[in-house]
Amino acid sequence: MREPKKYLAPALIATAALMLAGCAPTAGGTSDGGTTEDSKEPVNVSIIYSETGPLAAYGAAYKGGLEAGLDYATEGSGEIDGREITIEYADDAGDADKAVSLAKDAIGSGTKIIAGTVSSGIALALAEQAQQNKILYISGAAAADGVTGINDYTFRSGRQTYQDVATAGTFIGDPKGKKILVFAQDTAFGQGNLAGVEAVLGAKGATVSSVLVPEDATEFTPFAQRILDEAPDLVFVAWAGATSGAMWQALEQQGIFDAAPVVTGLGDTATYEAYGSASDKISFLNHYFSGIPENDVNTAMVEYLEENDSKADLFSPDGFNAALMIAEAIKTGGGDDVDSMVDALEGFTFDGPKGEITVRAEDHAMIQPMYQVKLVQTDGAWVPELIEEIDAETVAPPVVE
């Protein structure tokens, strides 16, 4: 296992650059009196994300965090060691085929760093392109466990399903002998959550069943009735996108919250008012909200976003982390040699908005803290409140062999 690498603050990078500059030939001249153009080519980075489509709100949060992270990592210069980072944004619209086409176009133009996507299905497809073309790929908010350890060239900048499920497990104590039902969309994300519950809580003795809902469904009453028929001890809900409000309303109307405890992930700020009268009955696992944690990096991200007429949201840290990883890959790996950039990120430990994060060398999992939260009313609005921070190692996924 390689030794973890600490992220160097921008000021230290600048100091090192100045020290090296004192020993190097100046622009327009060489050490033997000749002439040269002392310039460095830009590093092109393609960001493939959902600007439109069902996950556009998540894409916007990711992009905002990325821009804040690039500003932080480069001290506003947009450069690492004198090399400009040129970002090209491309909209996958939530479509895997479109994302692959965009990736092929970027790779064909010589781009060696691709990042982004909030969709698990798209992340898995782009990981395949990274392996085939030997380019660096850093996925965004995509949670599917399958992204971790899929190949040497694929990394992630956010949490994964196992960490969500392990955090949910901290609410129920010993799961042995309990019936846990997974209520989710029939997508890569939903199936990944089901697999995660089976792997984490099923392995500890729970009986796991599921009700998987077609992604295009708009009427959820029949599916809620199936939950009641199963009579579970715990309902684990995994849901994303624009139908969240209607889904929660259906569960409330069918009395699910009176029948069994419900655990789910706290979504983006737009969903805080979506749980209705059940808001204070739900146990929430959480990846991030702007009120936590308290550290200088999170403060920098929140302030940058506010200065640019935006607000930190659920997946803002994933974009910010991606920017720090891109900066590290360029600084330590050179920006051109993909194998060197991969080596630079394996074992990389840095301070992100959530605190200390480690890119596990063996399989590129992002080892990070998670949170238990609840919704409380403040000034007539539902807002999250921290119950407990869950240590990163407590919810760390097993190493992918």
N, C-alpha and C positions, 0 to 999 in steps of 0.2 A: 504493500500500500504506500502510495506516495505521501510525503508530508503535506499537510494542509497549507495552503498559501493564504496569507492575510492580504486583504485589499489595502493598497497604499493610498493614503489621502492624496488628493490632487496637488496639494502644496508640496508634498514630498516628491511627487513625480516631477513637478516643475523644478525643484531644487536639483534633482539628479540630472535633469536635462541641461541646466545651466553649467553644472560641473563638467559634463561631457563636452559642452560647447567650447569650453576653454581649451580643450586639447584637440579640437577638430579643425579642419580647414574652413575658412570663412567662405561665404557665398561669393562666387566670381573668381576664386583663386584656389590653388592646391598647395600642398606642402612643398612641392618642388618648383613653385613659381608659375605653373600652368594656369589655365582657366577652366572653370566648370560651372554648371548651373546646379547649385545646392538646393534641390527641391525634392519633395517626396510626393508620390502619387497618392490621391485620396483612397480611402478604403470604402468600397461600396457595400452597403448593407441593405438587404431587401426585407421589409417588414410586411408579411402577409397576414392580414387580420380581417375581422368582420366590421367594415365600415357601415355596411348595410346588412339586412337579413335579420333573422330572429334573435341573434345574439349581439346586435349592434351596440347596445348599451354597455355590454361587457368589453367589446372591442374599443369603445371610446375611453373607458377607464384604463385599459391596458395602454393605449396610445398616450394618454395624458401622463401616466406614470413613467413610460419610456422617455418621453421628452423631458420630464423632470429629472430623471436619472442621468440622461446625457448631459444636461446642464450641470448637474452636481459633479459628475465624474470628470468633466472637462473644464470646470470652473467657468462655464459660459462660453468657452472658446470654440467648442465643437471639434476640437483636435486632441489627439493623443500622441505625444512625442513628435509633434510637428506634422502629423498626418491628419488631414481633415476626414471626419466621418460623414460620408454622404448617405443619407437615408432616403430610400425610395419606398413609398407606401403603396400597397396593392390590396384591393378589396376582394376577399374571397367570397363575400356575400353568404357565407355559411355553406358553400358548395365544395365538396372535396375535389371533384373533377376540375373545377375552375382553379382551385388552389394549386393543384398539381401542375396545371398548365402555366400558371403564373410563376411557379418555382422553376419549371423548365426554361422559361423565358429568361429569368434572372440568371440561372446557371449558365445558359448559353451565352449571355453577355459578359461572363467572366466573374460574376458575384460568387464569393466563397463563404459568405455569412448570411444566413437566413434566420429570421426570428418571427415569432408571432403565433397566431391563431388561438381562439378561445374554445374551439370545437375539438373534442377528443378524436372524432373520426378523421378530421382533417390533419390533426397532429400525427396520427399513425400513418397516414398517406404521405405526409411530408418527410417523416422519418425514413420511409422507404427510399425516397428520392435522395436523402442525405447519404444513405448507405451506398446506393448505386453510383452516385456521382462524387462521393468523398468530399462533401462540403460540410461546414459546421452548421448545425441546426439547433436553435434554442426555442423550444415550444413555450407558449404563453400560459394562459389560465387553464388549458386543457388538463382534465383531472385523471384521465384513464391510467390505471396502473401500468398498462402495457407500454406506455411511453418510456418508463424507467427501465433501463437495461436492454432496450430493444436493439441497439447497436452502438458502436464506438463513437459515432459522429453526432448522436442526438442527446441533447440536454433538456432540462426543463427549468423554468424560472418561477414556478409556483408550486403549490402543494399537490398531492395526489389523493386518489380516493381512499387508499388505505389509511392515510392520516385523518381524513374526515371520519371514517368509520371507527377507528381507534379512539378518536375523541368522543364520538357518540357513546362508545362503550364505557367511558368513564362515568356516565350518568346512571348506569343501571347496576353497578356492582358485579357480582358473579352471575354471568349469563347461563350457567349450566342448568339445563332442564327447562329453560324458558323458550316460548314461541315468539320468534321475531319475524314480522312481516315487512318486506321491502315494497313500498309503493313508489313507482318510478315510471318515467317515460321509457318506451321501448326503443332506446337509442344506445349508441356506444357509451354515453355517459351513464344512463340508467342501468344498463347491463353491467357496466364496470362497478357501479355501486352495489348491485346484487352480489357480484363476485367478491367484492370487498367484504361485505357482511358475512358471506359464507366463509371466507378465508380467515377473518378476524374473530368474529363472534361464534360462528359455527364451529370453528376449531376449538373453542372453549366450552363446547357442550350445548350450545343453543340449537334449536330446530328452526331452520330458516325457510320461509316460503316467500312468494312474491305475487304482486299484481302489477303487471307491466302494461302501460297505456300507450296506444299508438300516438306518435308525435303530433299528428294532425287532429287529434280528438279535441272537441270543444264542449262536450257534454260528459260530466264526470260522475253523475249520480250512480249509474250502474256499477262503476268501478268501486265507488265508496261502499256500496252494498256488499260487494265481494269481501271487502276488509272485515265487515261485521260478521260475515259468514265464517271467516277463518278464526275469529275470537282470539287474536294474538295477545301476548303479554306486553308487547311493545311494537309500535309502528315506526319504521324508519322511512322518512320521506326524502326522495332525491329528485329534485325538479329544477328546471331552468327555463327561462324564456317568458314570453308574453302571456302565456296561459296560467301563470302562477296564481293570480288573483281568483280566477274562476274555479280553479282546483281547490284552493283553500276554502272557498265559500261552500263548495259541494260537501267537503268533509265536515264542516261545521253544521250544515243543514241536516246531514245524515247522522249526527251524534257521535262521530268517531272520537272526539276528544273526551267524551264521557265514558266510552267503552274501553279505551286503552291509553297509556301514556304515548305521546308522540314526540319523536326527536327528529330534527331536521337541521340543515345548514342555514345559517342566517345569510340571506342574499344581499344584493346591493341596496343602496338607500331607497330606491324606488319601491322596494317590497316591504318596507317597514310598516306601512299602513295596510298591507294586503291580508293580514291574518285576522282582521275583524275582532270580534269579541273573544276569540281564542288566543289572542296574542300573548296573554300572560299565563296561558296553560301549556305552551310549547317549550320544550327544552331545546336550546339552540347550541349546536357546535358552530364554531366560527373560525374563519381563516384570517379575517382582518376587518376592523372598522376604524375610522380615523381617530377615535378617542383612545385607542391603544396602539402600540405601547408608547411609553414616554422616553424618547431618545432623540438625539440631534438629527439623525438621518430622517426619521419620520417627520420631525418638525420641518426640515428642509423641503421634503416632498409636499407636505400639506401647504406650506407657505408659497411654494412655486405655483402650485395649482390654483390657489386662491388669487395670486397675482395675475394669473392668466384666465380669470373668470371661470374657474372650474372648482371642483371639490374632490378630495380623495374619496375613493370608493373601494368596493370589495377587491377588485383586481388591479388597482393602482400599483400595489407593491410588486406584482408580477412583471409589469412593464419596467418599473424602476430597477428591479433585480436584473432583468434582461440587459438593461443599459450598462450596469456595472460589470456584468459578465462579458458583454461585447468589448467594453473598455479594457478589461483584463486580458482578453484574448488578443487584442491588438497590441497592448503594451508589452505583454510577456511573450506572446506567440508570434508577434510580428505583423499580423494582419493578412499575410499572404500564404504562409505555410500552414495548411489545415491541421496536419498532425501536431505541429507545435502549438497551435491554438487549443486543440483538444487536450494536450498535455497540460497547458496552462490552467485549464478549468477543472481538471480532475483533482479533487482534494482542496479546491479553492474555498477558503473561509473568509467571509466578509461581513461587515455590518450593514444590514439592509433596514428598511422601515420597520420590520418586525423584530429587529435585534440581530443576534449572531446567526448566520446561515452557513451551512457547509454543503458543498457539492460533493457527495460521497464518491470517492475515486472508483470504487468497484463497479457501480452501476449508474452513477449520475443522479441518484435520488437527492432531493433537496431536503436536508435535515433542518427542521425549523419548529418553533413553538406553535401551538394552537390554543384555542380559547373556548371556555364555556361562558355563554352569555345568556341574558334574559332581556326581554323587552319591558320597559317601564314607561309610564306616561310622564312627560315633562312639558308643561305649558300646552297641554291638550294634544300633544303628538307622541307617538310611540318612538322611543329611542333605545339603542342597545346599552346595556350596562354589564360590565365585566363581573363574572362570578369567580372564575379562576383561570390562570394561565397554566396550560399543560406543557410540561417540559418536553423539549424536542425529542429527546431519546425515548421518552415514554410512548410516543406515537410513531416512532421511526419504523418504516416498513422493513421487512426482512430483506437481506441482500439478494438480488437476482443473480443466480449463478450463470 
